[in-house]
């Protein structure tokens, strides 16, 4: 994210594409909808 709160590029899974979104429109996901990702083996 840019320090000046400019537009951010986000990946939209449902559409399988990246989109540019204004900073003011971003919202964190609820904790029950977040999922953790496995750390790749080479970084363990």
N, C-alpha and C positions, 0 to 999 in steps of 0.2 A: 504494500500500500504506500502511496506517495505521502510524504510528510505534509504537503500542503492541502491534503484532503481532496485531491483531484479525483477524476474518474478511475475506477479499478477494473481490471480484467478478471472476470470470473468464469469458471467452467460450469456449464449447465448440463448435468448428467442426463436429464430427460431428453434434451435435444442433441446431445453429444457435440456441443460446440462451445466456443468461448464468446462471451459478450462483454461489452464495455458498459459499466453501470456507474451512475453518479454515486459518490461516497455517501450522500445523505439517504440513499435508498437501501443501503446495506443494513441487514439485521442479523444478529447471531442466531444460530439454530438453537432450539430448546435442547436441554441436556439429554432428553430421552430420544432425540432424533440423531444425535451425533454417534459416530462409530469410530473406533480406533482402527488404525491400520497396522499391519504387522511390519516390524522393522526388517529390512532386507538382511539376509544372512551376513553379507560382507561388512555391515555396520554394527553388528553385535559385539 
